[in-house]
Amino acid sequence: LERRRELDYPPFRHLVSLVVSGSEVEGTDRVLREIRARLEELGDDLLGPAQGFLLMAMVTAGAVSLSLRHGQVVAFVGLIGGYAVPLLIDSPDPDATALFTYLVLLQLGLAAVARHRGWPYLLGGSVIGAMSWGAAWLAAGYKAEQGTAFSIYLLTSFAVQAAATGLPGWQAARVRSIKFWPVTIAVAVITALLQAGLLERQGYDNADWLWLSLLCAGSLLLDRYDSRFRWLGWFGALLPLLLLNGWAERHGGETPEAFAAIALVVGGGFALATFLAGWRQHGIGRWMTLSTAVALIDLCIAWHTLAAAPLFGWGYWCLILAA
């Protein structure tokens, strides 16, 4: 208390009173400005980055909760404030794991509110904020040792938005009429593209191939079980082949063993997955066409890259894919 008095730091109840005294929108905005000002004034003497981050996150969570009573305006204030909070925290050594954990929790809260109240634009705004942070990290804050945390963040974001959109049988009756599905398509495409960017920056590491395959498999599942996502499976099955071709053009000949293993596992795996997706389905021809296309494209890429460094008879490769 003496320290607070010396630095002329207002008691915490003053911050809370800003919310209660006026409208929620104005109160939330003033609270965030107040915390930011005090952080700049005090530095790390009283409130460090972690404490300030937690305090502003609590205010954002309060704004999102208040939106259940007071409508979309308050919800959008919480959304904007929530995704702006990390920008207000100055840290000499930013922790990507903490950032991604916070963003996932924020997405969960916003998705729950959007689904409960039937607000597709709130869900869309949440996707824009989450994917913008992902693109910013990949472009400016990339660190190789944080790649796994980023991949988990992308996969979790995809799962959250897919759950908010709701597969058949998951939705409440009043949510079913709202067009949430374009949001999920956007998330499926953007998360896969961001993971593809990470894959290239990481030098086509095996672990990153796994994360990309999981995201693309999610697109296949959406296409398989929900007619709203028709043709999304083509994107999920062909994107790994496009990246495989990029690897072949750049470094495939330098590591023929590693390239051959990934080409066989990725190409064969997605050829089999698309075949199984069409099993006993109406319109099976679409899935069989995709399965055949994946197998043949994978074979052509492998042949073009490894013809000068044969590792085994190509007849065996053809038999595996034909099977």
Secondary structure by P-SEA (a helix, b strand, c coil): caaaaaaccccaaaaaaaaaaccaaaaaaaaaaaaaaaaaacccccccaaaaaaaaaaaaaaaaaacccccaaaaaaaaaaaaacccccccccccaaaaaaaaaaaaaaaaaaaaaaccaaaaaaaaaaaaaaaaaaacccccccaaaaaaaaaaaaaaaaaaaaccccccccccccccaaaaaaaaaaaaaaaaaaaaaaacccaaaaaaaaaaaaaaaaaaaccccccaaaaaaaaaaaaaaaaaaaccccccaaaaaaaaaaaaaaaaaaaaaaacccccaaaaaaaaaaaaaaaaaaaaacccccccccaaaaaaaaac
